[in-house]
Structure formats: C-alpha cells, structure tokens
Amino acid sequence: MLFALEREAAPFRRLVRGRQDVAVRVSGVGRAAAQVTALRLVDEVRPDRVIAAGFCGALDPGLKVGDIVVSPRIVTVDRIVGPPGEKAALRASAGADAVDMESAAVEEACRERGVSFFAVRAVSDTADAELSPELVRLLSGGTVSVPRVLLALVRRPALLPEFLRLGRDTATAAGTLARALVAKLDQEAGASDTITSSRSRT
C-alpha cells in the first residue's frame, strides 16, 4: 500500500496493525517521489500487487468529500488543481472523475516490474471547492510549515475558514479511505479462502 502523505496513511495503519499481509509505505508528494518509492517497495517486498492510495480532488460534480474513486477514473497531474474552472476543463479533456499527483507514476513503476497495480482514492475536495492560490502554495510541497501557515494567517485572516474546512475534509477522507481499503482486503482474503477451500474438496 503506497500513500503520498502520512496523514492519508495513519488511519489505515491503525486498522491493519499486526497484519502480516500488508506493507505500508509513504512516498511524499508528486510523480518522482511516488515512482522511486514504488520501485523500492516492489524490489524489497515483492508484493503481488501495489495499491496507490490517498486523497484526490473531485472532477465529477456529483462526488462528495469521502467518496471513493478507483482507477482508471483518476488522472494524474503535476500540481494541485485549485479553481473549479480548471477542474471542469480537466474533466472535459481527460474524461476522469478525479485528479491526483501520484497514481500514474506508481502504475508506471509497477508496469516496469511486472506487478499488478490498482488505485483507490478518497475525495478530499469537491469539484466546486475553491482552493485559494495562497493555500495551494502552502500545500504544494506536501508538508505544511507551521511558521508559514501562521504568517499567512496573520497576513490574511480570511484563510482560516479554508484551513479549517480542509483539515476537516481531509480527516473525513482519510477515515473513509482506511475503511474502504480494509474492506477490500478482507473481501479479497475471503474470496481467496473460498477458492482454496473449494479446491481442497475436489
């Protein structure tokens, strides 16, 4: 399981603590970091499959915060897409329901190593949610500098509601994502047990 941010991974880590069938890695934000970490994960762990998991921005206006989107309905880009107009244009050009910054790079790494790939993402901002340019700049590195945030809030107090909304929505998305991933793992484990049991009776 490969996440870009520890904030995305933390609820899932808690739910799978003690499980031996799951390896969790955090790459950092962006294609380059995701690809390097995916290759390292495949070479070290030799998994049957890698799942790229984390947050995504909705392009489909019908998606709500916490909704789950899976490949191939996700498009990967190189920067945070903030304005609703840009999200609508990206949906029209890519034909995707959501956008992220890592999944395509993880898929490429898995293809290079001959490993199965799948992406599972939870919506952290909706298609009509506006991310201000200043907030986008603060988030672009993947980690948030507290001093920079405080300075930005002093200079522009109107950012506070946006920060609070984003914090609430990412917490919702992370929790929903963790539960969806565990449900998928359990479902697949159950299917595998059923197949094994069936074979043992023949």
C-alpha positions in Angstrom: 0.0 0.0 0.0 1.6 3.3 -1.1 0.4 6.7 0.2 1.9 10.1 -0.5 1.2 11.6 2.9 1.3 10.1 6.5 -2.0 11.9 7.1 -3.5 9.7 4.4 -1.9 6.6 5.8 -2.3 7.0 9.5 -6.0 5.7 9.9 -5.2 2.7 7.7 -2.1 1.9 9.7 -4.2 1.8 12.9 -6.7 -0.6 11.3 -4.2 -3.0 9.9 -1.7 -3.0 12.8 -0.5 -6.5 13.3 -1.4 -7.8 9.9 1.4 -9.6 8.1 -0.2 -9.4 4.6 0.0 -5.6 4.2 3.1 -3.4 3.7 2.6 0.4 4.0 4.9 3.0 2.5 4.7 6.8 2.4 6.4 8.4 -0.7 6.0 12.1 -0.4 4.0 14.2 -2.9 4.5 14.0 -6.7 5.4 11.7 -9.5 9.1 11.4 -8.9 8.8 10.6 -5.2 6.0 8.1 -5.8 7.9 6.3 -8.6 11.1 5.9 -6.6 9.2 4.6 -3.5 7.1 2.3 -5.6 10.1 0.7 -7.2 11.8 0.3 -3.8 8.6 -1.2 -2.4 8.4 -3.7 -5.2 12.1 -4.7 -5.0 12.1 -5.0 -1.2 8.7 -6.6 -0.5 8.0 -8.5 -3.8 4.2 -7.9 -3.5 1.6 -9.5 -5.7 0.1 -6.0 -6.2 0.6 -2.4 -5.3 -2.3 -0.1 -4.4 -1.8 3.6 -4.7 -4.0 5.1 -2.0 -4.7 8.6 -0.7 -6.6 11.8 -1.3 -7.9 13.1 -4.7 -9.7 16.1 -5.9 -13.1 15.6 -7.4 -13.6 16.5 -11.1 -17.1 14.9 -11.2 -19.6 17.4 -9.6 -21.5 14.5 -8.2 -18.7 13.4 -5.9 -18.8 14.4 -2.2 -16.0 14.5 0.4 -15.1 11.0 1.4 -16.4 9.3 -1.8 -14.1 6.6 -3.2 -12.8 6.7 -6.7 -10.7 3.9 -8.3 -8.5 3.6 -11.4 -8.9 4.1 -14.2 -11.2 7.0 -13.4 -8.3 9.1 -12.0 -6.0 11.4 -13.9 -2.5 12.3 -12.6 -1.2 15.9 -12.9 1.9 17.7 -11.7 0.3 20.3 -9.4 -2.7 20.9 -7.2 -5.7 21.9 -9.2 -7.5 24.7 -7.3 -10.1 26.7 -9.3 -13.4 24.9 -10.1 -13.0 26.1 -13.7 -9.7 24.3 -14.1 -11.2 21.1 -12.6 -14.1 21.3 -15.1 -11.6 21.8 -18.0 -9.5 18.8 -16.8 -12.6 16.6 -16.6 -13.6 17.6 -20.1 -10.1 16.9 -21.5 -9.2 13.8 -19.6 -12.6 12.2 -19.1 -11.7 11.4 -15.5 -13.8 11.7 -12.3 -10.9 12.7 -10.0 -7.3 14.0 -10.0 -4.2 13.2 -8.0 -0.5 13.7 -8.3 1.0 10.2 -7.9 -1.1 7.2 -9.2 0.2 7.3 -12.8 3.8 7.2 -11.6 3.1 4.2 -9.3 1.4 2.4 -12.2 4.4 3.0 -14.4 6.8 1.6 -11.8 4.6 -1.4 -11.4 4.4 -2.0 -15.1 8.2 -1.8 -15.3 8.5 -4.5 -12.6 5.6 -6.7 -13.9 3.5 -6.1 -10.7 -0.3 -5.7 -10.7 -1.5 -2.1 -9.9 -4.7 -0.5 -8.6 -5.5 3.0 -7.3 -8.0 3.8 -4.6 -8.6 7.4 -3.7 -10.9 9.3 -1.4 -12.2 12.8 -2.3 -10.8 15.5 -0.1 -12.0 18.5 -2.1 -15.1 18.6 -4.3 -15.3 19.9 -7.9 -16.9 23.1 -6.8 -14.5 23.8 -3.8 -12.1 26.7 -4.5 -8.6 26.3 -3.2 -7.1 29.8 -2.9 -3.7 30.4 -4.7 -2.1 31.1 -1.3 -3.3 27.8 0.2 -2.2 26.0 -2.9 1.3 27.4 -2.5 1.4 26.4 1.2 0.4 22.8 0.3 2.4 22.3 -2.8 5.4 20.8 -1.1 3.3 18.1 0.6 4.2 19.2 4.1 2.8 22.2 5.8 5.2 24.6 7.6 3.6 25.8 10.8 5.5 29.1 10.8 4.5 29.8 7.1 0.9 29.0 7.9 0.8 31.3 10.9 2.4 34.0 8.9 -0.1 33.5 6.1 -3.0 33.7 8.6 -1.6 36.9 10.2 -1.4 38.5 6.8 -4.7 37.1 5.6 -7.1 36.0 8.4 -9.7 35.1 5.8 -7.7 31.9 5.1 -8.6 30.4 8.5 -12.0 29.0 7.4 -10.4 27.5 4.4 -7.7 25.8 6.5 -10.3 24.5 8.9 -12.5 23.2 6.1 -9.5 21.4 4.5 -8.5 19.9 7.8 -12.0 18.6 8.4 -12.4 17.3 4.9 -9.0 15.5 4.8 -9.8 13.8 8.1 -13.1 12.6 6.7 -11.4 11.4 3.5 -8.6 9.6 5.4 -11.1 7.7 7.7 -13.3 6.7 4.8 -10.3 5.6 2.7 -8.9 3.4 5.5 -12.3 1.6 6.0 -12.7 1.1 2.2 -9.2 -0.3 1.9 -9.6 -2.7 4.8 -13.0 -3.9 3.4 -11.3 -4.5 0.0 -8.5 -6.5 1.6 -10.9 -8.6 3.7 -13.2 -9.2 0.7 -10.2 -10.5 -1.4 -8.9 -12.6 1.5 -12.4 -14.1 1.9 -12.6 -14.9 -1.8 -9.1 -16.5 -1.7 -10.1 -18.7 1.2 -13.3 -19.7 -0.6 -11.3 -20.7 -3.7 -8.7 -22.6 -1.6 -11.5 -24.5 0.3 -13.2 -25.4 -2.9 -10.0 -26.8 -4.4 -9.3 -28.8 -1.3 -12.7 -30.6 -1.7 -12.1 -31.6 -5.3 
